[in-house]
Amino acid sequence: MGLLLHMSQTLDSISLNELVEIAAIANNAIAPKLTEMGLTKGQKIKAIFKAPFGDPIAYEINGNIISMRKEEAMQVEVQMA
């Protein structure tokens, strides 16, 4: 089926105020936008606000606050910082 099943965590699934490190960004059309927003492998990031239905989500990275749609955050694989 072409699905890659592994036990990774994506940015959309982290808890509020949980500090994580970016492990990888999916190689697709959205990747350049995410990189321009400051999301690169090794950066520390945490969720600071989630809208009532979980979309969008605000994150703090490098002292900046960015907002992402859940679909975008699902493209970022994270690990514990």
FENKADA-V400022 format. One record per pair of residues at least 6 apart in sequence whose C-alpha atoms are under 8 Angstrom apart, sorted by sequence separation. I is the first residue (numbers start at 1). GAP is how many residues later the second one is. D is the distance in Angstrom with one decimal. If there is no record, write none. Layout:
# FENKADA-V400022
i={I & I}
gap={GAP & GAP}
d={D & D}
This chain:
# FENKADA-V400022
i={25 & 34 & 50 & 51 & 59 & 60 & 50 & 58 & 59 & 49 & 50 & 58 & 59 & 48 & 49 & 58 & 59 & 47 & 48 & 49 & 57 & 58 & 47 & 48 & 56 & 57 & 47 & 48 & 56 & 57 & 46 & 47 & 55 & 56 & 57 & 45 & 46 & 55 & 56 & 25 & 45 & 46 & 55 & 24 & 25 & 45 & 54 & 22 & 24 & 44 & 45 & 22 & 23 & 43 & 44 & 22 & 23 & 43 & 21 & 22 & 21 & 22 & 21 & 22 & 39 & 21 & 22 & 38 & 20 & 21 & 38 & 19 & 20 & 19 & 20 & 19 & 18 & 19 & 17 & 18 & 37 & 16 & 17 & 16 & 17 & 14 & 15 & 16 & 14 & 16 & 16 & 44 & 30 & 12 & 26 & 25 & 26 & 25 & 26 & 24 & 25 & 23 & 24 & 22 & 23 & 24 & 22 & 23 & 22 & 23 & 21 & 22 & 12 & 20 & 21 & 20 & 21 & 20 & 21 & 12 & 19 & 20 & 11 & 12 & 19 & 10 & 11 & 10 & 11 & 10 & 11 & 10 & 11 & 10 & 11 & 9 & 10 & 8 & 9 & 8 & 9 & 8}
gap={6 & 6 & 6 & 6 & 6 & 6 & 7 & 7 & 7 & 8 & 8 & 8 & 8 & 9 & 9 & 9 & 9 & 10 & 10 & 10 & 10 & 10 & 11 & 11 & 11 & 11 & 12 & 12 & 12 & 12 & 13 & 13 & 13 & 13 & 13 & 14 & 14 & 14 & 14 & 15 & 15 & 15 & 15 & 16 & 16 & 16 & 16 & 17 & 17 & 17 & 17 & 18 & 18 & 18 & 18 & 19 & 19 & 19 & 20 & 20 & 21 & 21 & 22 & 22 & 22 & 23 & 23 & 23 & 24 & 24 & 24 & 25 & 25 & 26 & 26 & 27 & 28 & 28 & 29 & 29 & 29 & 30 & 30 & 31 & 31 & 32 & 32 & 32 & 33 & 33 & 34 & 37 & 42 & 45 & 49 & 50 & 50 & 51 & 51 & 52 & 52 & 53 & 53 & 54 & 54 & 54 & 55 & 55 & 56 & 56 & 57 & 57 & 58 & 58 & 58 & 59 & 59 & 60 & 60 & 61 & 61 & 61 & 62 & 62 & 62 & 63 & 63 & 64 & 64 & 65 & 65 & 66 & 66 & 67 & 67 & 68 & 68 & 69 & 69 & 70 & 70 & 71}
d={6.6 & 8.0 & 6.4 & 6.3 & 5.5 & 6.4 & 4.5 & 6.6 & 5.3 & 5.8 & 6.4 & 5.6 & 6.2 & 7.8 & 5.0 & 4.3 & 7.8 & 7.0 & 5.7 & 7.1 & 5.6 & 6.4 & 5.9 & 5.4 & 6.5 & 5.5 & 4.3 & 6.6 & 5.5 & 6.4 & 5.4 & 6.5 & 7.9 & 4.6 & 6.9 & 6.6 & 5.5 & 5.7 & 6.1 & 7.5 & 5.7 & 7.0 & 5.6 & 7.7 & 7.4 & 4.8 & 7.4 & 7.4 & 5.7 & 6.4 & 7.7 & 6.7 & 5.3 & 7.5 & 7.6 & 5.0 & 6.3 & 7.9 & 7.6 & 5.2 & 5.7 & 5.5 & 5.5 & 6.5 & 7.9 & 4.4 & 7.3 & 7.5 & 5.6 & 6.2 & 8.0 & 6.7 & 5.5 & 5.8 & 6.2 & 4.6 & 5.4 & 7.7 & 5.6 & 6.6 & 7.5 & 7.1 & 5.5 & 4.9 & 5.6 & 7.9 & 6.8 & 5.5 & 7.0 & 6.7 & 7.7 & 6.9 & 7.3 & 7.7 & 5.2 & 5.9 & 6.4 & 4.6 & 7.8 & 6.0 & 6.1 & 7.6 & 5.1 & 6.9 & 5.4 & 6.9 & 6.1 & 4.9 & 4.5 & 6.1 & 5.5 & 6.5 & 5.7 & 6.2 & 5.4 & 5.7 & 6.1 & 4.8 & 5.0 & 4.9 & 7.1 & 4.5 & 5.1 & 5.5 & 6.1 & 6.9 & 6.0 & 5.4 & 7.7 & 7.0 & 5.5 & 5.5 & 6.2 & 4.4 & 6.0 & 5.8 & 5.5 & 6.7 & 5.7 & 7.4 & 6.8 & 7.8}
